[in-house]
Amino acid sequence: MTTLEIENAIIDRLKSQVAGLHIQGFAQNADEFAVRHPAGAALVMYGGSNYTTPSSLATINQDRKMAFDIILLFKNLRVQDGGHAGAYEFIDQIRAALTGHRITDCSKMYPVREEFIDEEGGVWRYGMTFELLTDNVG
């Protein structure tokens, strides 16, 4: 699968498993993205790959470890009385939705990092990174 196909599969998985949050690929122009959803947004993007050393001189066959970052933008940290779920609940839901999920031609996904980024203008930003393995053959 291509990088874009894998990213889209992650977005589809999140949309099917996490309700009440805007989910999309990372905005083309991050400076122009505004959180319009009442609870917040999850933005998915390809973060990069690492490759193993080829094991043959004749053909290239490598493991490709791909990282996908999810930038989370929330208006609340905790569940509000009668309101929307908060950051902590959505982080738990996203981790549960992606941990062990297998995309075609890839290993099961696994989390490698979660972190608080910052708060600005009442929007709390967190980052999560998930990895998976696939083959690079040439």
C-alpha positions in Angstrom: 0.0 0.0 0.0 1.1 3.6 -0.6 1.7 6.0 2.2 -1.5 7.9 1.4 -3.5 4.7 1.4 -2.2 3.8 4.8 -2.9 7.3 6.1 -6.5 7.1 4.7 -6.9 3.6 6.3 -6.0 5.1 9.7 -8.4 8.0 9.2 -11.2 5.6 8.3 -10.5 3.4 11.3 -10.6 6.4 13.6 -13.9 7.7 12.1 -15.5 4.3 12.6 -14.3 3.9 16.2 -14.2 7.4 17.7 -17.5 9.3 17.8 -17.8 13.0 18.6 -14.5 14.3 17.2 -13.6 15.8 13.8 -11.1 13.5 12.1 -9.2 14.2 8.9 -5.7 14.2 7.3 -3.5 17.0 8.5 -4.5 20.3 7.0 -2.5 21.4 3.9 -1.9 24.8 5.6 -1.8 24.2 9.3 -1.9 28.0 10.0 -5.3 28.2 8.4 -6.9 25.2 10.3 -9.5 26.3 12.8 -11.1 24.0 15.4 -14.8 24.3 14.5 -16.0 21.1 16.0 -17.4 21.5 19.5 -15.1 18.9 21.1 -12.1 19.2 18.9 -10.2 17.5 16.1 -7.7 14.7 15.3 -5.4 15.3 12.4 -3.4 12.4 11.0 -0.1 12.7 9.1 2.8 10.5 8.0 5.7 11.2 10.2 8.5 9.3 8.4 10.1 5.9 8.1 13.2 3.9 9.2 14.5 1.0 7.1 16.6 -2.1 8.0 19.8 -2.9 6.1 19.1 -5.0 2.9 20.0 -8.6 3.4 20.8 -9.4 -0.2 22.9 -7.9 -3.0 20.5 -9.1 -5.7 17.3 -7.6 -4.6 16.4 -5.1 -2.0 14.1 -6.4 0.7 13.8 -4.3 3.8 11.5 -3.8 6.7 10.0 -0.3 6.7 9.0 1.0 10.0 6.4 3.8 9.3 5.4 6.4 11.9 2.1 8.2 11.8 1.4 11.2 14.0 -1.9 12.3 15.2 -2.2 15.9 16.3 -5.1 16.3 18.7 -6.8 19.7 19.3 -9.3 19.8 22.2 -11.4 22.5 23.9 -11.6 20.5 27.2 -9.2 18.3 29.1 -11.9 16.4 31.0 -15.6 15.6 30.4 -17.7 18.6 31.1 -21.0 18.3 32.9 -23.5 17.5 30.2 -21.0 18.5 27.6 -18.5 17.0 25.2 -15.8 14.4 26.1 -12.4 15.8 27.0 -8.9 15.3 25.8 -8.2 12.4 28.1 -11.2 10.4 27.1 -10.4 10.9 23.3 -6.8 10.0 23.8 -7.8 6.7 25.4 -10.3 6.0 22.6 -7.8 6.7 19.9 -5.2 4.5 21.5 -7.7 1.7 21.8 -8.9 2.1 18.2 -5.4 1.9 16.7 -3.4 -0.4 19.0 -3.4 -3.8 17.4 -5.2 -2.6 14.3 -3.9 -4.2 11.1 -3.9 -2.4 7.8 -3.5 -4.5 4.6 0.1 -5.5 3.9 1.3 -4.1 7.3 1.9 -5.3 10.8 -0.4 -4.4 13.6 -0.2 -0.8 14.7 1.3 0.1 18.1 1.7 3.3 20.0 5.2 4.8 20.6 4.5 8.2 22.1 1.8 10.5 23.6 2.7 14.0 24.7 1.2 17.3 25.6 2.3 20.0 23.1 0.8 23.2 24.4 -2.4 25.2 25.1 -3.2 28.3 23.1 -6.4 30.3 23.1 -8.3 27.6 25.0 -7.3 24.8 22.6 -5.2 22.0 24.2 -2.8 20.3 21.8 -1.5 16.8 22.2 0.4 14.5 19.9 0.3 10.7 19.5 2.6 8.6 17.4 1.8 5.1 16.1 4.1 2.8 14.2 3.7 -0.2 11.9 5.9 -2.4 9.8 5.7 -3.0 6.0 8.0 -4.2 3.3 10.2 -2.2 1.0 11.1 -4.3 -2.0 13.1 -3.2 -5.1 
